[in-house]
Amino acid sequence: MAQLTYYEYLLSKQESGELKTLFALGLPCCYRTYLDIYSYHLSHPKASQFTIALELNTSKRTVFRALHILSTTIPD
């Protein structure tokens, strides 16, 4: 079985409506932005981190963090 990435996990929670509960329980609110960044990255795979930062009005550091964290697989 393929391992889920944090992006896939959070996306499934968003689709099921559980993401609001995770935020209420303490998931940092920056993950909302991270989901937008990663979604943009998936739809524009050749865009640089700088381009993504400009498009989404954020910093390159935030883009790097989002791509790094959300592309990580969830350990078993």
C-alpha positions in Angstrom: 0.0 0.0 0.0 1.3 3.4 -1.0 2.0 5.8 1.9 0.0 9.0 2.1 1.7 12.4 2.1 0.6 15.0 4.6 -1.1 16.8 1.7 -3.2 13.8 0.7 -4.1 13.3 4.3 -5.2 16.9 4.9 -7.0 17.0 1.6 -9.0 13.9 2.6 -9.9 15.5 5.9 -10.9 18.7 4.1 -13.2 16.7 1.8 -14.8 14.9 4.8 -15.3 18.1 6.8 -12.9 17.0 9.5 -10.3 19.7 8.8 -12.2 22.3 10.8 -12.0 19.9 13.8 -8.3 19.5 13.4 -7.8 23.3 13.4 -10.0 23.5 16.5 -7.8 20.9 18.2 -4.6 22.8 17.5 -3.5 22.3 13.9 -1.7 25.5 13.0 -3.8 27.8 10.8 -0.9 28.2 8.4 -1.7 24.8 7.0 -4.7 26.4 5.2 -2.1 28.5 3.2 0.1 25.4 2.8 -2.7 23.5 1.2 -3.3 26.4 -1.3 0.5 26.5 -2.1 0.7 22.8 -2.6 -2.4 22.8 -4.8 -0.9 25.5 -6.9 2.4 23.6 -7.1 0.6 20.5 -8.4 -1.3 22.4 -11.0 1.8 24.3 -12.1 4.7 21.7 -11.6 7.3 23.7 -13.6 6.7 26.9 -11.6 9.6 27.9 -9.4 9.2 28.5 -5.7 9.7 32.2 -6.4 7.0 32.3 -9.0 4.6 30.5 -6.6 5.4 33.0 -3.9 4.7 35.9 -6.2 1.4 34.4 -7.4 0.1 33.6 -3.9 1.5 36.8 -2.3 3.7 35.0 0.2 7.4 34.5 0.9 9.7 32.0 -0.7 10.4 30.6 2.8 6.7 29.9 3.3 6.5 28.2 -0.1 9.6 26.1 0.8 8.1 25.0 4.1 4.7 24.2 2.6 6.3 22.0 -0.2 8.6 20.3 2.2 6.1 19.5 4.9 3.2 18.5 2.7 5.3 16.3 0.4 6.5 14.3 3.4 5.0 10.8 3.7 3.2 9.9 6.9 5.2 7.3 8.8 3.5 4.0 9.7 
